Amino acid sequence: MRSAYKFRIYPTKQQAETLDDTLDFCRQLWNLALADRKTIYELEGKTRSYEDQAALLTQEKTKYPELKQVFSQVLQEVLRRLQTAFDNFFRRVRQHARKKGYPRFKSRYLSFTYPQLGFKLDGSKLILAKIGSIRIFRHRGIEGQIKTCTLKKSSSCKWFALFSVEKEDPHKVEPLKSLGVDLGLTHQVVTSEGQYFKYPNHYIKAQKALRKAQKALSRKAKGSNNRQKAKIKVAKVHERIKNLRDESLHQVSRKLVDQAELIVFENLNINEMVQGNLAKHILDHSWNKLIQFTQSKAERAGKTVVLVDPRNTTKKCSACGKLTPKTLKDRVHSCRCGLTICRDLNAALNILTLGQRGGACGDLTSILNSRSRQVGSMKQEAPIL
């Protein structure tokens, strides 16, 4: 199985300039290769392949000597990315997708990859071909064989190294215990065992800081140095919010995986749900990312995550099976059979039942990949974990 490790790197000022130059050269090669494909198709009706353009790469280096400053396999990886973009475009055309997604020319390039050679980890140093030795903060060990190394620049001008690692598949664990999980807004997660999870308060405070930074940015004159500084400040606040959100999702997903061998989620259509007034709240909760984090941890532990059809999981009574209509304001499920519980807990119990009966909607990985291609309380206070 493949895993990824992400570490912060600290290049010197000169190394940062070299990294920025590498990104710009990769962007130029992408645009040149894309223009070449368009020209050949318009003039001759032919399609360039990766092999064709890789063979012409030597000629491009003669025309554009600055490309020689970049490691050869990094340039080849740019052409592979373009090939993948065209493969995805043709696939969407065959599937008659509404948005075909034809590859575009890039005004910025945010990452580049050493696919096989050209990088080496040596203690607290990351040695890169054509760049040099960069200090890296390895906050955890790497298990498995490193396959690729990707250098990425964040919007707040921080640099990260991402390592793709190959390791053995874990042994599957028998599902001795199952857990149903309901995703909501009042509570981020409610489990079939009656556990309630909410976002921490510091995440809400960071949202207020973002609004303040955005207001300050709107007051700055366009093109001024102060506006550029304000943009970086907004990017840093966005990055902090993302880190806080991811930290919360990692903690919740870890607790879910530790509790059971089979975790059952709803197969929610996020793209349709974000069309209404609750769009921002739904996107802030990052339900898709929570499912992905849980699936990733479960896969490494040999456990299973499945998705079930969400229809009527809120209306259906978990005790007698009858449907009880509700509005968003109705936070308590009250049935004629005498059952009165939190509506989210009732939904979690129904989700668990569907998962145990084998009502999965399909392969989780393919569902999450298709989603990423398209775009994503009780009356009495419940305990918060």
Stockholm file with secondary structure:
# STOCKHOLM 1.0

chainA/1-385         MRSAYKFRIYPTKQQAETLDDTLDFCRQLWNLALADRKTIYELEGKTRSYEDQAALLTQEKTKYPELKQVFSQVLQEVLRRLQTAFDNFFRRVRQHARKKGYPRFKSRYLSFTYPQLGFKLDGSKLILAKIGSIRIFRHRGIEGQIKTCTLKKSSSCKWFALFSVEKEDPHKVEPLKSLGVDLGLTHQVVTSEGQYFKYPNHYIKAQKALRKAQKALSRKAKGSNNRQKAKIKVAKVHERIKNLRDESLHQVSRKLVDQAELIVFENLNINEMVQGNLAKHILDHSWNKLIQFTQSKAERAGKTVVLVDPRNTTKKCSACGKLTPKTLKDRVHSCRCGLTICRDLNAALNILTLGQRGGACGDLTSILNSRSRQVGSMKQEAPIL
#=GR chainA/1-385 SS CEEEEEEEEECCHHHHHHHHHHHHHHHHHHHHHHHHHHHHHHHHCCCCCHHHHHHTHHHHHHHCGGGGGSCHHHHHHHHHHHHHHHHHHHHHHHTTCSCCCCCCCCSCCCEEEECSSSEEEETTEEEETTTEEEEEECCSCCCSEEEEEEEEECTTSCEEEEEEEECCCCCCCCCCSEEEEEECSSSSEEETTSCEECCCHHHHHHHHHHHHHHHHHHTSCTTCHHHHHHHHHHHHHHHHHHHHHHHHHHHHHHHHHHHCSEEEEECCCHHHHTTSTTHHHHHHHTHHHHHHHHHHHHHHTTCEEEEECCTTTTTBCTTTCCBCCCCTTCCEEECTTSCEEEHHHHHHHHHHHHHHTTCBCSCHHHHHHHHHHHCCCCSSCCCCC
#=GC SS_cons         CEEEEEEEEECCHHHHHHHHHHHHHHHHHHHHHHHHHHHHHHHHCCCCCHHHHHHTHHHHHHHCGGGGGSCHHHHHHHHHHHHHHHHHHHHHHHTTCSCCCCCCCCSCCCEEEECSSSEEEETTEEEETTTEEEEEECCSCCCSEEEEEEEEECTTSCEEEEEEEECCCCCCCCCCSEEEEEECSSSSEEETTSCEECCCHHHHHHHHHHHHHHHHHHTSCTTCHHHHHHHHHHHHHHHHHHHHHHHHHHHHHHHHHHHCSEEEEECCCHHHHTTSTTHHHHHHHTHHHHHHHHHHHHHHTTCEEEEECCTTTTTBCTTTCCBCCCCTTCCEEECTTSCEEEHHHHHHHHHHHHHHTTCBCSCHHHHHHHHHHHCCCCSSCCCCC
//
